[in-house]
Amino acid sequence: MTPIVTITAQLPQTLLAVSGGLSLLVLLIAARQVNWSVFSHHLAAQHLFLGSVVAVSVFWYMRAGVLPGMYFHILGYTSLMLMMGWPLALMAASLAQCLMVISGKTTWIEAGYQYFFYSVLPVLFSYGFYLFVYRRLTHNPFVYILVAGFLNAGFTHAFTDVIRSFMMWQLDIHPFSLIWHDYLRYLPLMMFPEGVVNGMFVTGMVVFHSRWLSTFDEDSYFA
């Protein structure tokens, strides 16, 4: 198992406190954006939400640790965001983070830091990417699947790994030469499977259950 305690010990207490506070603030903002009265009466939406938490947790659990604090694994943020919108995607990611703590993959002390930098920022990046595609490109299913799904997921993964690398470097946990040699140079190899997994999921949803994608408007994309 990755030496979690060592990484936690090397993280500044101020950073842990600030990131934990920001994580709570983001969760409160996200919770206020959700229509809980509708969600509580929509059984299918609840099952979809909980199923997504389990699926993402499995992806996160099957991670390869090349260096302490630096991992390779499928994120799944783009699928969450396209399916449920950014507020519920952030809520799902927070529950998945809790499962990582329970399973021993991280600690409660580090959970806020992990959630803010490696869940909140990537989900918001993916949402921003989607908004750019929606506003700037032609509305058709091909663009939605290929660009908002496949490419979005790949670049979101790259964004997350760059943030992780930057934090490990700036905190003097690993030298940049080691980060580059053992982690960053393999980035394209991880962007592709992230794009494929999310792209295949989005494709299946568009074809069979497009109404379950909150960001997909049939009247707009099939017009």
N, C-alpha and C positions, 0 to 999 in steps of 0.2 A: 504494500500500500504506500502511496505517496506520503512522505513525511510532513503531514499537515501541521503538526505542532511547531515545527521549525519555521515554516512559512508564516504562521500566525505570530510567532515571537518576533519576526523580522519586520512586521508591518507596524508603522508608527501608531501609537494609541490615538493620536489626534485624527489620523486618517480613518481609523476604524470607527471612531465616534461620529465624525462628520458624515462619512458615507452611510453609516447606520441611520443617522437622523434624516439624511436626504432620501434614503430608501423608504422610511416611514412616511415622509411627506409625499413622495411620489405615489405610494400605495393609497394614501388618503385621497389624493387628486383623482387617481384612476377609479377608486371606488365611487366617487361622486359622479363620475361620468356614466356609470352603468345604471340602466333602468332595472333596478332589482325587483320591482313589482312584476314586470313582464318576465324577467328571468326566473323568478320563483314559481311562476305558473306554467313555464315552458319546460316540460320534462325532457324533451329531446335535446334542448339546449344545455340542460344540466348534465345529461349523459355525455354529450359532446365535449363539454368543458372538462369534466372529470377524466374522461378517456384521454383527452389531450395532455392533461397533467401526467397521467401514467406513462403515456407514450414518450413524452419528452424526458421524463425521469429515467426511463430505460436507456434512451440515447445517451444521456449525461452519465449514467452509471457505467456504461461500456466505454470508458474513456481510456486513452493511452497517455500515461505521464512520461514525457520525454525528459523533463526537468521538474524539480519541485516547484509547484505552483503554475506549471505550464502544461497544458493538455491538448490532445487532439480528440475531438468527438463531434458528432452531428449536433447542431444547435436546435434547429426546428423553429426558430423565431419567426421566420417569414410566413410559414404555414399558419402558425398561431395568429399572427397579426392579420393576415388576409382573411382568415376564417372568422375570427371573433372581434377584430378591431383592436387597437392598441391598449385600451383600458383592461379588457378581459385577458389579453395576452400577457400583460404585466402581472395581473392577478394569478394567472396560471403559472407563470414563471416563478412567482414567489412561493407558491405551494410546492413546486418542483424543487426549489432551493431548500425548503424545509425537509423534504424527503431525502435530499443529499446529506443534510445534517444528521437525520435519524439513522441513515445507513452508514454513517461514519466517514463519508467522503470529504466532509468539511466540518468546521466547528461553528457553534452559535456565535462566538466572538467575531469570526470572519464572515459570517453569513451576509451581513449588511454590505460589507465591502464587495464581496463576490456578486451580490445581487445588483448593486448600483452600477458597477463598472462593466459587468459581463452579462447583464440581462437588461437593465433599464436602457442604457445607452444604445446597445444593439437593436432593441425593439423599436426605439424612437428613430434610429437610423433607417431601419427597414420601412417604417411608416413614412418617413420623409422621402425615401426612394420611390415608394408606391405613389405618393402624391405627385411627385415630379412626372412619373410615367402617365398618371391619369390626366394631368393638366396639359402635358406637352405632346403626347403621342396619340396616334389614332386609336379610337375605341373599337377594338375587336378582340375576340377570344385569343387569337394567336399572340398578340402583343401582351395581353394580360398573363398568359401562361409563360411565354418565353422571357419577357422582360421583367414584369412585376413579380413573377414567380421564380424562374430559374436564375436569371442574372441577379435579381435582388438578393436571393439567398446566398449566392456565391460572394457577392460584395459585402453582405452583412457578416459573413464568416470572416472575410479578410479584415473588415473593420474591427471585429472583436479580437482577433489575434494580434492586430497591430496595437490595440489598446493594452492587451495583456503584456505584450513585449515591452511597450513603453513604460508601463508601471514597474515591471520587474527590473528594467534597466535603471530608471530614475531612483528607485528605492535601493539600488545597489545590492539586489538579491542575486542577480546574475550579470556578468559582463556582457556588453553588446555583441562581442565576437562569438561568445558561446550561444547567445540567443539566436544570432543569425545562422550559425553552423548547425545547430540542433533543432531549430524551430522555424524561423521565418523563411528560410529558403525552401521549405516544403509547403509553403502556403498555397501555391497553385494546386497541389495534390489534394488539399482539403477543400478548396473552393469548389472543385468539380463535383465530388460526391454530395456536398451540401446542396448544390444546385440541382443535382439529379433527384435526390430524395424529395426535396421540397417541390421541384417541378413536377415529378410524377404524382405527388399527392394533389397538387393544385389541378393538374390535368384531370385526374379522376373525379375531383369534386366538381369541376366545371362541366364535365360530361354527364355525370350521374346525379349530383346533388348540388347544383349551382345555388339553390336557395339557402344552403348552409354557409355560403361565403358572404359575409356581411359587406365586403368591398366589391362584390361583383353584381352589377346591375344589368339584368338580362335585357331590359328595354334599351339600355345604352350600348351594350356590347354586341347585341344581335340585331341592332337597327340597320 
